[in-house]
Amino acid sequence: MNALGWRFHGGVGERPNPTACKAVQPPVQIRAPPPQSRNPGFDASIAPLSHPTCEHGVVQTTWSAGPLIGFDLETTGTDRYHDVPVSFAFVPYEGGVKVDGRINQIVNPGRPIPQGAIDVHGISNERVEREGIALIDAAIEIVARLLEASEAGTPIVGSNLVYDLSMVEALARRELGVGLVAQGFNAPVIDVLVIDKTFAKYRGGKRRLEVLSEFYGVTLSGAHDAAADAEAAVQVAIAQAERFSTDAGRAKADRSVKNVDLSALSLSELHERQIGWHRAWAEDFQQFLESKNLKPMTVDEFLWPIATPDDIPEGGSSSSRMPTSD
């Protein structure tokens, strides 16, 4: 068990044999440079990803069989740079089942929660006053847990994680004086929304976590509860790995991944490919917006898994097209 209470073999807590597992993964970028970025330091956050699925010197065959940590925020609104959490959850898995260390914490945001947000997640102002920890304490714990996972190379799993992780980045900068990436976060990220948009591109319908759960045969009890959403996201990721390991499962996939066995990708490969998959989706959506003479996407909306206001060109502004569930 590590300092944060997670029990993993070869993941968070117990490190793999460095000799038996060395050179398993090459360095990868946590983010890809945006198109036409005016931020000269943008592409500086390059760091190696360690491989968490090496147990006692034996590399496991699929990432879905190794340790995974579901992560989710419920928040005061949809602005990932200025809204803040009202709850957060971490749900650790190993071998496809939950393990000890589940966290589901209410946060006092230090500001009134808009009624629209309350209508979504049901967390009232009275409840955060009664049960919530201070926002700075939430920032400390969230960042500590993400960095712990990053150090061990354990994947963070969720749906539309560019929203959650970008909010944590902004929160850490404001409350702690230094962002998540600057503190060394480079954990592999598995985003079930990005995977679904790519491998089930033509299936139609909404892509909210409730819909994804139903589509992949996962039971989601209590949508918009952070722990329930984090748990469902891990189960959806495992189901996606199984489904998109076959030609039949990839029948509605984008042609770029028709021959990609999702379950066989290493964590480094999966992380890097999601950067490209998100970018491809954004470029397609940008073309759609242009064809309808609608407001175009901003540079930061092309980025995954973390974006910041620094990534917006001078004179530009970020849209609110990145909700907590798409």
C-alpha positions in Angstrom: 0.0 0.0 0.0 1.3 3.4 -0.9 1.0 6.7 1.0 -2.4 7.4 -0.6 -3.8 4.0 0.3 -3.9 2.3 -3.1 -3.0 -1.4 -3.3 -1.5 -2.3 -6.7 1.0 -4.9 -8.0 3.3 -3.3 -10.5 1.2 -0.1 -10.5 0.8 2.5 -7.8 2.7 1.5 -4.7 4.9 -1.4 -5.9 7.3 -0.5 -8.7 8.1 -3.1 -11.4 11.5 -4.7 -11.5 13.5 -2.0 -13.3 15.9 -4.5 -14.9 13.2 -6.9 -16.2 11.0 -4.1 -17.5 13.5 -1.5 -18.7 13.0 0.1 -22.1 9.5 -1.2 -22.4 8.2 2.1 -23.5 9.8 5.1 -25.4 9.2 8.7 -24.3 6.0 10.3 -25.5 4.5 13.7 -25.5 1.8 14.4 -22.9 0.4 16.9 -25.4 0.9 17.6 -29.1 1.6 21.1 -30.3 -1.5 22.8 -31.5 -1.9 24.1 -35.1 -0.6 27.7 -35.5 0.2 28.0 -31.8 1.6 31.3 -30.7 2.8 30.0 -27.4 6.5 29.3 -28.0 6.8 27.2 -24.9 3.8 25.0 -25.6 5.5 21.8 -26.8 8.1 21.8 -24.0 6.2 19.2 -21.8 7.8 16.0 -23.1 8.6 13.3 -20.6 8.8 9.5 -20.6 5.9 7.3 -19.7 6.7 4.3 -17.5 4.9 1.1 -18.2 2.6 0.0 -15.3 1.7 -3.4 -16.6 5.0 -5.1 -15.8 4.3 -7.3 -12.7 7.3 -9.0 -11.1 9.3 -8.6 -14.3 6.5 -10.1 -16.5 4.9 -7.7 -19.0 1.1 -8.3 -19.1 -0.5 -8.8 -22.5 -3.1 -5.9 -22.4 -3.4 -2.6 -20.6 -7.0 -3.4 -19.6 -5.7 -6.3 -17.4 -3.4 -4.0 -15.5 -4.0 -1.3 -12.9 -6.3 1.5 -13.9 -7.6 4.5 -11.9 -11.0 6.0 -12.8 -11.1 9.8 -12.2 -14.0 12.2 -12.4 -15.0 15.7 -11.2 -18.4 17.3 -10.6 -18.1 21.0 -10.9 -19.6 24.5 -10.7 -20.0 24.7 -14.5 -18.6 24.0 -17.9 -15.7 26.5 -18.1 -12.7 24.3 -17.6 -10.4 27.2 -16.8 -12.5 29.1 -14.3 -15.1 26.7 -12.8 -14.0 24.5 -9.9 -14.8 21.1 -8.5 -17.6 20.4 -6.0 -16.6 16.8 -5.8 -13.9 14.4 -7.0 -13.4 10.7 -7.2 -10.6 8.2 -7.7 -11.6 4.5 -8.2 -8.7 2.1 -8.6 -9.0 -1.1 -10.5 -6.8 -4.1 -11.2 -7.4 -7.1 -13.3 -10.8 -5.7 -14.2 -12.1 -5.4 -10.6 -12.1 -2.6 -8.0 -9.4 -2.7 -5.4 -9.0 -0.8 -2.1 -8.6 2.9 -2.1 -11.8 4.4 -3.6 -12.2 8.1 -2.8 -15.4 10.2 -3.3 -15.0 13.6 -1.7 -17.3 16.6 -1.5 -15.5 20.0 -2.0 -16.6 23.4 -0.8 -15.8 25.6 -3.9 -15.8 28.8 -1.9 -18.4 30.3 -4.3 -22.2 29.7 -4.9 -23.0 26.8 -7.1 -25.2 27.8 -10.0 -28.6 26.2 -10.0 -27.9 24.8 -13.5 -25.0 22.8 -12.1 -27.0 21.7 -9.1 -29.6 20.4 -11.5 -27.0 18.2 -13.1 -25.2 16.6 -10.2 -27.5 17.3 -7.3 -24.8 18.8 -5.0 -26.3 21.7 -3.2 -24.7 24.8 -1.6 -25.9 23.5 1.8 -24.2 20.2 1.3 -20.8 21.6 0.3 -20.9 23.9 3.4 -21.7 20.9 5.6 -19.5 18.1 4.1 -17.0 19.8 1.8 -13.2 20.2 2.3 -11.6 23.5 1.4 -10.8 24.1 -2.3 -7.1 24.4 -1.6 -7.1 21.1 0.3 -9.0 19.5 -2.7 -6.4 20.8 -5.1 -3.6 19.4 -2.9 -5.2 15.9 -2.8 -6.2 15.7 -6.4 -2.8 16.8 -7.6 -1.0 14.4 -5.2 -3.1 11.4 -6.4 -2.5 12.3 -10.1 1.2 12.7 -9.5 1.3 9.4 -7.6 -0.3 7.6 -10.5 2.0 9.4 -13.0 5.1 8.4 -11.1 4.1 4.7 -11.3 2.8 5.0 -14.9 -0.7 3.9 -13.9 -3.3 5.1 -16.4 -5.9 7.7 -15.5 -9.3 6.7 -17.0 -12.3 8.8 -17.6 -14.7 10.3 -20.1 -13.8 13.7 -21.8 -10.8 13.9 -19.5 -9.5 17.0 -21.3 -12.2 18.8 -19.4 -11.3 17.4 -16.0 -7.5 17.5 -16.3 -7.5 21.0 -17.8 -9.6 22.1 -14.8 -7.1 20.5 -12.4 -4.2 22.3 -14.3 -6.0 25.6 -13.9 -6.9 24.9 -10.3 -3.4 23.9 -9.4 -2.0 27.1 -10.9 -4.4 29.3 -8.9 -4.4 27.5 -5.6 -0.9 26.0 -5.5 1.1 28.4 -7.7 2.2 25.7 -10.1 0.3 23.6 -12.6 -0.1 19.8 -12.8 2.2 19.4 -15.8 4.9 21.6 -14.3 4.9 19.3 -11.3 5.7 16.3 -13.5 2.4 14.8 -14.5 2.8 12.5 -17.5 0.7 9.5 -16.6 -0.9 7.7 -19.5 -4.5 8.9 -20.0 -7.3 6.7 -21.4 -10.3 8.7 -22.5 -13.3 6.6 -23.4 -14.9 9.5 -25.2 -11.9 9.9 -27.6 -11.9 6.1 -28.2 -15.6 6.0 -28.9 -15.5 8.9 -31.3 -12.8 7.1 -33.3 -13.7 3.4 -33.1 -17.5 4.0 -33.2 -17.4 7.1 -35.3 -20.5 6.3 -37.4 -22.8 4.7 -34.9 -24.8 7.9 -34.3 -26.4 9.1 -31.1 -25.2 11.0 -28.1 -21.8 10.3 -26.5 -22.5 11.2 -22.9 -21.2 8.7 -20.4 -24.7 7.3 -19.7 -25.0 6.6 -23.4 -21.5 5.1 -23.7 -22.2 2.9 -20.7 -25.4 1.5 -22.3 -23.7 1.0 -25.6 -20.8 -0.9 -24.1 -23.0 -3.0 -21.8 -22.0 -1.2 -18.5 -24.4 -0.4 -15.7 -24.1 3.2 -14.6 -26.0 3.8 -11.3 -26.1 7.4 -10.3 -24.9 9.3 -13.3 -23.1 12.6 -12.4 -21.9 11.1 -9.1 -18.2 11.4 -9.4 -17.4 7.9 -8.1 -20.2 6.3 -10.2 -18.9 8.1 -13.3 -15.3 7.2 -12.6 -16.2 3.5 -12.0 -18.3 3.4 -15.2 -15.5 5.0 -17.2 -13.1 2.2 -16.3 -15.6 -0.5 -17.1 -16.3 1.2 -20.5 -12.6 1.3 -21.2 -12.2 -2.4 -20.5 -15.3 -3.2 -22.7 -13.8 -1.0 -25.5 -10.5 -2.9 -25.3 -12.4 -6.2 -25.7 -14.8 -5.0 -28.4 -12.2 -3.3 -30.6 -9.8 -6.1 -30.5 -11.8 -7.8 -33.3 -12.6 -7.0 -36.9 -16.4 -7.3 -36.1 -16.1 -4.8 -33.3 -14.3 -2.3 -35.5 -17.1 -2.5 -38.2 -18.1 1.1 -37.6 -14.7 2.4 -36.8 -13.0 5.2 -38.7 -10.9 3.8 -41.6 -7.7 5.0 -39.9 -8.2 2.4 -37.1 -9.9 -0.5 -39.0 -6.8 -2.6 -38.5 -5.9 -1.4 -35.0 -6.3 -3.9 -32.2 -7.1 -1.5 -29.3 -6.3 -4.0 -26.6 -2.9 -4.8 -28.1 -1.6 -1.2 -28.0 1.0 -0.4 -25.3 0.0 2.4 -23.0 2.5 4.7 -24.7 1.0 3.9 -28.1 -2.5 4.3 -26.8 -1.7 7.7 -25.3 0.0 9.0 -28.4 -2.7 7.8 -30.7 -5.4 9.5 -28.6 -3.7 12.8 -29.1 -4.0 12.2 -32.9 -7.5 10.8 -32.7 -8.7 13.9 -30.8 -7.0 16.1 -33.2 -8.6 14.3 -36.2 -12.0 14.7 -34.6 -11.4 18.4 -33.9 -10.3 19.0 -37.5 -13.4 17.3 -38.8 -15.6 19.3 -36.5 -13.9 22.5 -37.5 -14.7 21.8 -41.2 -18.3 21.2 -40.2 -18.5 24.5 -38.3 -16.9 26.3 -41.3 -19.5 24.7 -43.7 -22.3 26.1 -41.5 -20.7 29.5 -41.0 -20.6 28.9 -37.3 -18.0 30.1 -34.7 -14.8 28.1 -35.3 -13.0 26.2 -32.6 -10.1 27.8 -30.8 -6.6 26.3 -30.7 -7.0 25.0 -27.2 -9.9 22.8 -28.3 -7.6 20.8 -30.5 -5.5 19.7 -27.5 -5.7 16.6 -25.5 -5.4 15.6 -22.6 -4.6 19.0 -21.1 -5.1 22.5 -22.4 -4.7 25.9 -20.7 -5.6 29.5 -21.5 -1.9 29.9 -22.5 -2.7 27.8 -25.5 -5.1 30.3 -26.9 -3.6 32.7 -29.5 -3.3 36.4 -28.5 -6.6 38.1 -29.1 -8.5 34.8 -29.2 -11.0 33.4 -26.7 -11.9 29.9 -25.7 -15.4 28.7 -26.4 -17.5 26.6 -24.0 -17.9 23.7 -26.4 -16.1 21.3 -24.1 -18.8 20.2 -21.6 -18.3 17.6 -18.9 -20.1 15.1 -21.1 -20.4 15.2 -24.8 
